[in-house]
Amino acid sequence: MVAAAALGGDLTWAIGFSSFGVLVYYAIANAAAFTQPAPDRRWPRWFNAFGAAGCLTLAATLPVPSMLAGAGVIALGLVGRMAQLSTTKP
């Protein structure tokens, strides 16, 4: 999608869309690191919480169309994953 948008000339949307995805990804990574047991942690938990909050704050400052498109792609991915899990036999 980003390559198509870049070729179409709307670089602001493409950069915003890409940035939204990366920031959400890093927020999830920070949230996952928050759950690590103490012996496996490099940084204190507050650092992970601060990182996740910072990523989400930056993502919220992006242009609204980029945020909506990014959220839509994430939602589609979640729906696809839920559909896959519901058809998987235990």
ZIMOPE-V589158 format. One record per pair of residues at least 24 apart in sequence whose C-alpha atoms are under 7 Angstrom apart, sorted by the first residue. I is the first residue (numbers start at 0). J is the second residue. If there is no record, write none. Layout:
BEGIN
{{I & J} {I & J}}
END
This chain:
BEGIN
{{12 & 65} {15 & 61} {15 & 62} {15 & 65} {16 & 65} {16 & 66} {16 & 68} {16 & 69} {19 & 58} {19 & 66} {19 & 69} {20 & 69} {22 & 54} {22 & 55} {22 & 58} {23 & 54} {23 & 55} {25 & 54} {26 & 50} {26 & 51} {26 & 54} {26 & 55}}
END
